[in-house]
């Protein structure tokens, strides 16, 4: 079923994101690729079950985009590090929430 496949993808994404600890170009690239993958997965999940995944689709994606934008706007190292951490943490939290929604609300 599609949802178990998406859950597997989310678990892989979560694993790759937890390895990221500090801000540099390589880690930024990993998180940005993770965001792209997360957005694709959430779109699929939202199409399959819009009632369950509407909040993740509407609000979590917007929050992650907001943090991503802040990382690109500031060039002060300390501020950029803080924005990067918020960006990564929002993506990790949203990924964990999506996994939890699949586990708790959808019968696989």
Secondary structure, DSSP 8 states (H G I E B T S, - for coil): -HHHHHHHHHHHHHHHHHT--S-SHHHHHHHHHHHHHHHHHHHHHHHH-HHHHHHIIIIIHHHHHHHHHHHHH---HHHHHHHHHHHHHHHHHHHHHHHHHHHHHS--
